[in-house]
Amino acid sequence: MRRALIALGAGLSLLGSALVAGPAQAATVVTVPLATVVEKARSVAGFWLADDAANLRNATPYTLRTVAGGERLTTGAVPDGPAYSVAPIGPENPPAGDLITTSGKVFFVGSDGLPHWCTGTSVQSNYRNLVATAGHCLLDTEAPMGSLGKWVFVPAYSDGAMPFGLYVGKHGIVHNDFENVLDYDRDYAFATVYNGVVPSSPDGLTGVGRLGDNVGGLGLAANQPLPPAADVFGYPAGLHPDGTGSYTGRTLERSTGPTFALRPARLPADRAVGVDSPFTGEGSLGSAWVTGYASDTRTGYLNGLTISVADTDGDNRYDTGISPYFDTGLIQVYRDAANRWTGSITYVSG
């Protein structure tokens, strides 16, 4: 095999009731080790937090498969099973302002040995410890090393600030069809994360608690008709094909637009969907597509994840975000991921 990964059964979920685990589901889910031992997780946290978090500040946007062509379709997306949803939760102590707290940056070391980032988002789970992003922002599809290295999540990252701490990934959970044959209809991933940490002197870590308690967790909507519109939250950076660029990637951005079925070009996917969005591909990979977002409670439903962008009208400016359609395959991966405990890396309650 290309990677030493372990296929696991999804098990009976405590969240949702649309599916029952069975043999077909067992072959769907692949578990990818990230930092499965506490000492390794502490080392990963130290890598990113050392020298006043220099590696976080110096990371660059991940540029793999950021751009694909595409044709907008007038047909809708067809569910392949019962409609499924999981309710969101808000943060225990919402901060001032109205911007979503669940979105942030996922940081990792690529096969080039350098630090990079994509966008990720906190999703509701039994242990409030789950992050969603694009599959190729977790699996290294360029080298046979399994996961991307030193994988962490920093929610609400803003120009170097970590208002809710840093969360080290423990396990990645992906669809077998993406790990095995790079089917981009399955280009999504969930990662369980340990409780958050912040640096303490000298060279120590202080625990800040569970991700979902601190920032909330989006709900999940799958096997449903495409919504009229979605809010996209991400960290776009880079330029449009015409050389213009209004995004720096330093702070979280939001765009809102209608959704539609899409036939992508240069991307092996048959069930892709699109959203009107001016985000550039660099930095916005993994951006959350949110329906029903309520700014007062910071809640909504995850209904897509940006895996690439496209210029569909030929004006040399990106106008479309591309996501896999959330169907039964995604539900199976989510249900497995949502029931995994992680715990703390600080040896105390935090």
C-alpha positions in Angstrom: 0.0 0.0 0.0 1.1 3.6 -0.5 0.5 4.4 3.2 0.5 2.4 6.3 -3.0 3.1 7.4 -5.6 1.2 9.3 -9.1 0.6 8.0 -11.6 0.6 10.8 -15.3 0.0 11.1 -17.3 3.1 11.8 -19.1 1.7 14.9 -22.5 2.6 16.1 -22.7 6.4 16.4 -24.1 8.3 19.3 -24.8 11.2 17.0 -27.6 11.2 14.5 -29.8 8.3 13.6 -29.9 8.2 9.8 -27.4 5.3 9.4 -26.7 2.0 11.1 -23.1 0.7 11.0 -22.5 -2.4 9.0 -20.0 -4.2 6.8 -20.3 -1.8 3.9 -19.5 1.1 6.2 -16.5 -0.7 7.8 -14.7 -0.6 4.5 -15.4 3.1 3.9 -13.4 4.7 6.7 -9.6 4.9 7.0 -7.9 6.2 10.1 -4.6 8.1 9.7 -2.3 8.5 12.7 -1.3 12.1 13.4 0.2 12.5 16.9 -1.2 9.5 18.7 1.2 9.6 21.7 1.1 12.5 24.2 4.8 13.1 24.1 4.8 13.4 20.4 1.8 15.8 20.6 3.7 17.9 23.1 6.6 18.0 20.7 4.3 19.1 17.8 2.9 21.9 19.9 6.4 23.0 20.8 7.4 23.1 17.1 4.6 25.6 16.3 4.8 27.7 19.5 8.6 28.0 19.9 10.2 31.4 19.3 7.0 33.3 19.7 5.2 31.0 17.3 7.6 31.7 14.5 6.6 28.6 12.4 2.9 29.7 12.6 3.8 33.2 11.4 6.1 32.0 8.7 3.9 29.3 7.2 2.7 29.8 3.7 -0.6 28.9 2.0 -0.8 25.3 0.7 -1.0 25.5 -3.1 -1.8 21.9 -4.1 -4.8 21.7 -6.5 -5.9 25.2 -5.7 -7.4 25.8 -9.2 -9.7 23.7 -11.4 -11.9 24.7 -14.3 -15.6 24.0 -14.1 -19.0 24.3 -15.8 -22.0 25.4 -13.8 -25.0 23.0 -14.3 -28.7 23.7 -14.0 -29.4 20.3 -12.5 -29.4 19.8 -8.7 -27.5 17.3 -6.6 -29.2 14.0 -5.9 -28.9 12.5 -2.4 -28.0 8.8 -2.2 -29.7 8.2 1.1 -31.8 9.7 3.9 -31.3 13.3 4.8 -29.0 13.7 7.7 -28.2 16.5 10.1 -26.5 17.2 13.4 -27.3 20.2 15.5 -24.5 22.8 16.1 -23.4 24.2 19.5 -22.2 27.7 20.3 -19.1 28.6 22.4 -19.6 28.6 26.1 -18.3 32.2 26.4 -18.9 34.0 23.1 -16.4 36.8 22.5 -17.3 40.3 21.3 -18.1 40.8 17.7 -20.1 38.6 15.3 -17.6 36.7 13.2 -17.7 32.9 13.3 -15.4 31.4 16.0 -15.3 27.9 14.6 -13.2 28.6 11.6 -9.4 28.8 11.8 -6.2 27.7 10.1 -4.9 24.1 10.0 -1.0 24.1 10.0 1.2 21.3 8.9 4.6 20.5 7.4 4.4 19.5 3.7 6.5 17.0 1.8 8.8 19.9 0.9 9.7 20.1 4.6 8.2 23.6 5.0 5.3 24.9 7.2 2.0 25.5 5.3 -1.6 26.2 6.1 -5.2 25.6 4.9 -8.5 26.5 6.4 -10.4 24.3 8.9 -13.4 24.4 11.1 -14.6 23.0 14.4 -17.6 20.6 14.0 -19.8 19.3 16.8 -18.9 15.8 18.1 -19.5 13.7 21.2 -16.2 14.9 22.8 -16.1 18.4 21.2 -12.8 17.7 19.6 -13.4 17.5 15.9 -12.0 19.6 12.9 -13.1 19.4 9.3 -11.0 20.3 6.3 -10.2 19.2 2.7 -8.8 15.7 2.5 -5.6 16.9 0.8 -5.0 19.3 3.7 -4.5 16.2 5.9 -3.2 13.5 3.6 0.1 14.1 1.8 -0.9 13.2 -1.7 2.5 14.1 -3.1 4.6 11.7 -1.1 4.1 8.2 0.6 4.3 9.6 4.1 0.7 9.2 5.2 -0.5 12.4 6.8 1.0 15.8 6.4 3.4 16.4 9.3 2.9 18.1 12.6 -0.8 18.8 12.0 -2.5 21.4 14.3 -5.6 23.6 14.3 -5.7 27.2 15.5 -9.3 28.5 15.6 -10.0 32.2 14.9 -6.4 32.7 13.9 -5.9 36.4 13.1 -2.6 38.0 12.0 -0.5 35.9 14.4 -3.0 35.9 17.3 -4.3 32.6 18.8 -7.3 33.7 20.9 -8.4 30.2 21.8 -5.1 28.3 21.7 -3.6 25.6 19.6 -5.0 22.1 19.2 -2.7 19.2 18.1 -4.3 16.5 15.8 -4.4 12.9 17.2 -6.1 11.0 14.3 -7.3 11.9 10.8 -10.4 10.1 9.5 -10.8 10.0 5.7 -12.8 8.1 3.1 -11.1 5.0 1.6 -11.8 6.2 -1.9 -9.7 9.3 -1.4 -6.8 7.6 0.4 -6.7 4.7 -2.1 -7.5 6.2 -5.5 -7.6 10.0 -4.9 -11.3 10.3 -5.7 -12.0 14.0 -5.2 -15.6 13.3 -4.6 -14.2 12.2 -1.3 -11.8 15.0 -0.7 -12.8 15.7 2.9 -11.2 14.9 6.2 -12.0 15.0 9.9 -9.3 15.2 12.5 -9.7 14.6 16.3 -7.7 17.1 18.3 -6.4 17.1 21.9 -7.5 19.8 24.3 -6.0 23.2 23.4 -2.8 24.6 24.8 -1.0 28.0 25.0 2.7 28.5 25.7 3.8 29.1 29.3 7.3 29.9 30.5 9.8 28.4 30.4 9.1 26.1 27.4 5.9 24.8 29.0 2.3 24.3 27.9 -0.9 25.4 29.7 -4.2 23.7 28.9 -7.2 25.7 27.8 -9.8 23.0 27.5 -11.8 21.4 24.7 -12.1 22.9 21.3 -15.9 22.8 21.1 -16.3 24.3 24.6 -14.1 27.2 23.6 -15.3 28.0 20.1 -18.5 25.9 19.5 -19.0 23.4 16.7 -20.8 23.7 13.5 -23.6 21.2 12.9 -23.6 19.0 9.8 -26.1 18.8 6.9 -25.8 16.0 4.3 -27.8 14.1 1.7 -30.0 17.2 1.3 -31.0 19.4 -1.6 -28.5 22.2 -2.4 -29.3 25.3 -0.2 -30.2 28.5 -2.0 -27.0 30.1 -0.7 -24.0 29.4 1.6 -21.6 31.5 3.6 -18.0 30.6 3.0 -15.5 31.2 5.8 -11.8 31.0 5.0 -8.4 32.5 4.7 -7.9 33.2 1.0 -4.5 34.6 -0.2 -2.7 35.0 -3.5 -3.8 36.6 -6.8 -6.5 36.1 -9.4 -5.4 35.1 -12.9 -5.5 38.7 -14.0 -2.9 39.6 -11.4 -5.2 41.4 -8.9 -5.6 40.3 -5.4 -7.4 41.7 -2.4 -6.7 38.8 0.1 -3.7 38.4 2.4 -4.6 35.3 4.3 -3.8 37.0 7.6 -7.4 37.2 8.8 -10.7 35.3 8.3 -12.8 36.3 5.4 -16.5 35.7 4.6 -18.3 35.5 1.3 -21.9 34.6 0.5 -23.4 33.3 -2.7 -25.8 30.8 -4.3 -24.9 27.1 -4.7 -25.2 24.9 -7.8 -24.1 21.6 -9.3 -20.8 21.7 -11.1 -18.9 19.7 -13.7 -15.3 20.3 -12.8 -12.4 20.2 -15.2 -8.9 18.9 -14.3 -10.3 17.5 -11.1 -11.4 13.8 -10.8 -14.8 14.2 -9.3 -18.3 13.3 -10.6 -20.5 14.8 -7.8 -19.0 18.2 -7.2 -21.0 21.3 -6.2 -20.1 25.0 -6.5 -20.8 28.2 -4.6 -20.5 31.8 -5.9 -17.3 33.0 -4.1 -14.5 35.4 -5.1 -12.0 33.6 -2.9 -8.7 32.7 -4.4 -7.6 29.1 -4.0 -4.4 29.7 -2.0 -5.3 29.6 1.7 -9.0 28.9 1.2 -8.6 25.1 0.7 -10.8 23.6 3.5 -13.0 26.6 3.9 -16.3 25.8 5.5 -19.6 26.3 3.6 -22.1 27.1 6.2 -25.9 27.2 5.9 -28.2 28.8 8.4 -25.4 30.8 10.0 -26.6 32.9 13.0 -24.0 35.5 14.0 -25.4 36.1 17.5 -24.9 32.4 18.5 -21.9 31.7 16.1 -23.8 28.6 14.9 -24.7 27.0 11.5 -24.5 23.8 9.5 -21.4 22.6 7.6 -22.6 21.7 4.1 -19.4 21.9 2.0 -15.6 22.3 2.1 -13.6 24.1 -0.5 -11.2 21.7 -2.3 -10.4 24.0 -5.3 -11.7 27.2 -7.0 -12.5 28.0 -10.6 -13.1 30.9 -13.0 -16.3 29.7 -14.7 -17.0 32.9 -16.8 -13.6 33.4 -18.3 -12.9 36.9 -17.0 -9.6 35.9 -15.3 -11.0 36.2 -11.8 -12.0 33.3 -9.6 -15.8 33.2 -9.0 -16.5 29.7 -7.8 -15.6 27.5 -4.8 -15.7 23.8 -5.4 -16.7 21.1 -2.8 -17.7 17.4 -2.9 -21.4 16.9 -2.4 -22.0 15.8 1.2 -23.6 12.3 0.7 -23.7 9.0 2.6 -20.0 8.5 2.3 -19.2 11.7 4.2 -21.8 10.8 6.8 -20.1 7.5 7.4 -16.7 9.2 7.9 -18.1 11.8 10.1 -20.0 9.3 12.4 -16.7 7.4 13.0 -14.8 10.6 13.7 -17.4 12.1 16.0 -17.1 9.3 18.6 -13.3 9.4 19.2 -12.0 10.6 22.5 -8.6 12.5 22.7 -7.9 14.1 26.0 -5.2 16.5 27.3 -1.5 16.8 26.6 -0.7 18.9 29.7 -1.2 16.1 32.3 -3.8 18.2 34.1 -7.5 18.8 33.5 -6.9 21.3 30.7 
